[in-house]
Amino acid sequence: MLFKTLTIFELRQKNFLFSKKFFRKVYINPNSKLRTMLPEDQLIKERIRKLNEIKEQGIEPYEYRFDQKNHAKELQEKYKHLKKEDKTRNKAVVAGRIIILRRMGKATFADLQDATGKIQLYFKQDDLGKPKYNFLKKLDVGDIIGVEGTIFKTRMGEVTVYVKDYKLLTKSLRPLPEKYHGLKDVEARYRQRYVDLIVNPEVKDTFVIRSKIFASMREFLEKEGFLEVETPILQAVYGGASAKPFVTKHNALDMNLYLRISNELYLKRLIVGGFEKVFEFCRDFRNEGIDTKHNPEFTLMETMSAYDNYEDSMDRTERMLEFMAKKVAGTTKIKYQGTTINLKAPFKKITMVQAVKKETGYDFSKIKNIEEARKIARELKIQVTSEMGIGAILAEICGEKCEPKFVQPTILYEYPREISSLAKIKKSKPEYTERFELIIAGMEFGNMYSELNDPQILRENWKLSEEKLEKGDEEAEKKDDDFIRSLEYGMPPTSGIGIGMDRLVMLFTDSASIRDVILFPTMRPEK
């Protein structure tokens, strides 16, 4: 049964013979289940022994460079039309990691994996010479090698490099997880992403798509006349959002600094200074819990555009996502967790009051008494605090009862003034603001508004917020006197877009957890 669980299926595909001699050669294959019977430290010691022998032979086991000329995917595409058993004189020079190694007496097959995929290698003693061929015994799965050879196609139809020469580039001292079961433990995959990428190469596709999403968004914004900028990560006063910051100490200045929770206030300073359209892909940090939608370190894309209001930002957000979908996926229809999401503009639009009325039957446009609002929250089993006003209660109800049901892209607008200190007041409804959020698949993807540019109103808003801070609300906004000073010089009518990039990548890659789309998510240290 042990031999049956090794590589029988694979060997049948290769049309190999099953002899006792062959099994004696392959039963210690690091890809076999049998290797799990040996402690990892014993396997490491065996590899270190080989490493020392290699060094004793005067061979460098950690090379300085290799002139890689070809990649696996390129060769697979170029020679896929070869007929079975066709040989060429065409040379190839490839490099990568050995992921399968099958020794068969005077011939050895291996699979080499590089950044683009994998390709089979064929080593033959008669061509390499006995010393060079015997050196293969010093190699293990996981080692990185460089290979020169010619291309042929096996009788099983696999494009293969007929090795004429090879060189060990890096000796691997740790055995890779067993190939047929891979690295399945989720915590281990996130913690050891370097191993995850080796044994689950399809994971790379997520991050290739991530790069394309960023590139397409940058392309869209630059076409719209935006300039990419950089703003401080370390800030003397954190602001631009309601969140608990990370605190650090600058020794030379003997002062606390904060990892930014948002770059918004700095982008607005640039608008004050005369820039009209700016954007930034910013790493933000919020000292909050970790779940499938939140990581303490995450990426936002923020814009600021002078002379725009929130309706302009709505339109630009819709056009941007449609552009990106076509660019990245080739269609506006994206599959996410079994549901087709259509990113074709325009999106559905609904006010917060309308959404709550539609879902619960309660019309908050008619509610003027805080006790009545609290009573509704109790009936809906929504937890509220004594500090929350009618607007905050409305938002809490909407967040729990309405937002999870917005599957298709939905623009939820007219947020209560109470929870929107940086947004302009809506003239026709002064208890609400010109603010909206983009909801897709029940998740918030962005928070945008017409930017409040009246320094006197902002000073009053922040006064109320600082009172909350003093009462222990660690997520309340902090007053930024320098930003108020900048507004006193005058900021034109402005609106911005803020998009959570990690959640956007989740959508485009059909990923259920934010940690699947961040290469190195925040983890608790190993014990």
Stockholm file with secondary structure:
# STOCKHOLM 1.0

chainA/1-527         MLFKTLTIFELRQKNFLFSKKFFRKVYINPNSKLRTMLPEDQLIKERIRKLNEIKEQGIEPYEYRFDQKNHAKELQEKYKHLKKEDKTRNKAVVAGRIIILRRMGKATFADLQDATGKIQLYFKQDDLGKPKYNFLKKLDVGDIIGVEGTIFKTRMGEVTVYVKDYKLLTKSLRPLPEKYHGLKDVEARYRQRYVDLIVNPEVKDTFVIRSKIFASMREFLEKEGFLEVETPILQAVYGGASAKPFVTKHNALDMNLYLRISNELYLKRLIVGGFEKVFEFCRDFRNEGIDTKHNPEFTLMETMSAYDNYEDSMDRTERMLEFMAKKVAGTTKIKYQGTTINLKAPFKKITMVQAVKKETGYDFSKIKNIEEARKIARELKIQVTSEMGIGAILAEICGEKCEPKFVQPTILYEYPREISSLAKIKKSKPEYTERFELIIAGMEFGNMYSELNDPQILRENWKLSEEKLEKGDEEAEKKDDDFIRSLEYGMPPTSGIGIGMDRLVMLFTDSASIRDVILFPTMRPEK
#=GR chainA/1-527 SS CTTTTSSHHHHHHHTCCCCHHHHHHHTTCTTSGGGGGSCHHHHHHHHHHHHHHHHHTTCCSBCSCCCCCCCHHHHHHHTTTCCTTCEEEEEEEEEEEEEEEEEETTEEEEEEEETTEEEEEEEEHHHHCHHHHHGGGGCCTTCEEEEEEEEEECTTCCEEEEEEEEEEEECCCSCCCCTTTCSCCHHHHHHTHHHHHHHCTTHHHHHHHHHHHHHHHHHHHHHTTCEECCCCSEESSCCSSSCCCEEEEETTTTEEEEECSCSHHHHHHHHHTTCCEEEEEEEEECCCCCBTTBCSEEEEEEEEEETCCHHHHHHHHHHHHHHHHHHHTSSSEEEETTEEEECCSSCEEEEHHHHHHHHHSCCGGGCCCHHHHHHHHHHTTCCCCTTCCHHHHHHHHHHHHTGGGCCSCEEEECCBGGGCTTBCEETTEEEEESEEEEEETTEEEEEEEEBCCCHHHHHHHHHHHHHHHHTTCTTSCCCCHHHHHHHHHCCCSEEECEEEHHHHHHHHHTCSSGGGSSSSCCCCCCC
#=GC SS_cons         CTTTTSSHHHHHHHTCCCCHHHHHHHTTCTTSGGGGGSCHHHHHHHHHHHHHHHHHTTCCSBCSCCCCCCCHHHHHHHTTTCCTTCEEEEEEEEEEEEEEEEEETTEEEEEEEETTEEEEEEEEHHHHCHHHHHGGGGCCTTCEEEEEEEEEECTTCCEEEEEEEEEEEECCCSCCCCTTTCSCCHHHHHHTHHHHHHHCTTHHHHHHHHHHHHHHHHHHHHHTTCEECCCCSEESSCCSSSCCCEEEEETTTTEEEEECSCSHHHHHHHHHTTCCEEEEEEEEECCCCCBTTBCSEEEEEEEEEETCCHHHHHHHHHHHHHHHHHHHTSSSEEEETTEEEECCSSCEEEEHHHHHHHHHSCCGGGCCCHHHHHHHHHHTTCCCCTTCCHHHHHHHHHHHHTGGGCCSCEEEECCBGGGCTTBCEETTEEEEESEEEEEETTEEEEEEEEBCCCHHHHHHHHHHHHHHHHTTCTTSCCCCHHHHHHHHHCCCSEEECEEEHHHHHHHHHTCSSGGGSSSSCCCCCCC
//
